[in-house]
């Protein structure tokens, strides 16, 4: 299975750390990581970590960037579902939960 992100899928060169951390996630842990993200929980994987807004203190929130999208997560979910079609409803539900929690607040 190839659920890794490619360099051609980078939206911007500054997103390289996201690509590297997400590519560390093993296939057998993908749903576990997706469930954590959909609930607003961060995760660590080998040499990297994914931090979400709830993990930041007030100083970091005031001086950092906002979470502006989940394009990488959507690409990874689509790749995962390609090989695990029986889990499509679960994956899409978790991605919707993530979107509801983080992205709809930005759009409104």
Secondary structure as GFF3:
##gff-version 3
##sequence-region A 1 108
A	DSSP	three_ten_helix	7	9	.	.	.	ID=ss1
A	DSSP	three_ten_helix	13	15	.	.	.	ID=ss2
A	DSSP	alpha_helix	16	24	.	.	.	ID=ss3
A	DSSP	three_ten_helix	27	29	.	.	.	ID=ss4
A	DSSP	alpha_helix	30	38	.	.	.	ID=ss5
A	DSSP	beta_strand	43	45	.	.	.	ID=ss6
A	DSSP	beta_strand	48	50	.	.	.	ID=ss7
A	DSSP	three_ten_helix	53	55	.	.	.	ID=ss8
A	DSSP	alpha_helix	58	63	.	.	.	ID=ss9
A	DSSP	alpha_helix	71	83	.	.	.	ID=ss10
A	DSSP	three_ten_helix	85	87	.	.	.	ID=ss11
A	DSSP	alpha_helix	88	98	.	.	.	ID=ss12
A	DSSP	pi_helix	99	103	.	.	.	ID=ss13
A	DSSP	alpha_helix	104	107	.	.	.	ID=ss14
###
